[in-house]
Amino acid sequence: GQQVMQIPQYQHVQEGEDFTTYCNSSTTLSNIQWYKQRPGGHPVFLIQLVKSGEVKKQKRLTFQFGEAKKNSSLHITATQTTDVGTYFCAGKGRTGANNLFFGTGTRLTVIP
Amino acid sequence: KAGVTQTPRYLIKTRGQQVTLSCSPISGHRSVSWYQQTPGQGLQFLFEYFSETQRNKGNFPGRFSGRQFSNSRSEMNVSTLELGDSALYLCASSLSREAGANVLTFGAGSRLTVL
């Protein structure tokens, strides 16, 4: 079945350092979404990527969708304490079950 | 407009009991998905309903069931509870006529503890 893996599982950074999480799917995706879950909270939508090779930016966050539409990344420049939380990617397969499969998540800790 | 509402927020049950969780989606959203979140397994897809029909189902035993009403509100039920069912159960609604194609808006979740 479809699997979406994320690395790393945990990341501790000093405030001001950059952070990147990577998402890899076992199958080609029709789209990929990214969500952020603050500690004690629920996942909140950040962005959706649809096109092969697509790059989108939200202030300090840069999202990329791979050319083969099987991988994606989220890069945060100059992390702040407000970036703390778990970042999930979620992919929709092109064939078979058409629900969203969530990645395993990357928990980011920012040390002030 | 109001977000996704889940009730109850917290509940404690004992093994063998059953539980029903409720989810009211955003007004106008007809798709409701349920996820189980545990520290070790992340977000696991349970099922998705659209217009009162189960459109997709994850890999969970038959003890997990759900339904959707004509007003799009959804319930999920877990029978014969096991310790491993302790988790945060998240409901998410979407406009999506095509499953997985649109943004999910999550509720705050129902945290179930099984003793």
Boltz contact constraints between the chains, C-beta under 6 A:
constraints:
  - contact:
      token1: [A, 42]
      token2: [B, 106]
      max_distance: 6.0
  - contact:
      token1: [A, 42]
      token2: [B, 108]
      max_distance: 6.0
  - contact:
      token1: [A, 42]
      token2: [B, 109]
      max_distance: 6.0
  - contact:
      token1: [A, 43]
      token2: [B, 106]
      max_distance: 6.0
  - contact:
      token1: [A, 45]
      token2: [B, 103]
      max_distance: 6.0
  - contact:
      token1: [A, 92]
      token2: [B, 100]
      max_distance: 6.0
  - contact:
      token1: [A, 97]
      token2: [B, 56]
      max_distance: 6.0
  - contact:
      token1: [A, 98]
      token2: [B, 99]
      max_distance: 6.0
  - contact:
      token1: [A, 98]
      token2: [B, 100]
      max_distance: 6.0
  - contact:
      token1: [A, 99]
      token2: [B, 45]
      max_distance: 6.0
  - contact:
      token1: [A, 99]
      token2: [B, 48]
      max_distance: 6.0
  - contact:
      token1: [A, 99]
      token2: [B, 56]
      max_distance: 6.0
  - contact:
      token1: [A, 99]
      token2: [B, 99]
      max_distance: 6.0
  - contact:
      token1: [A, 99]
      token2: [B, 100]
      max_distance: 6.0
  - contact:
      token1: [A, 100]
      token2: [B, 100]
      max_distance: 6.0
  - contact:
      token1: [A, 102]
      token2: [B, 43]
      max_distance: 6.0
  - contact:
      token1: [A, 104]
      token2: [B, 42]
      max_distance: 6.0
  - contact:
      token1: [A, 105]
      token2: [B, 42]
      max_distance: 6.0
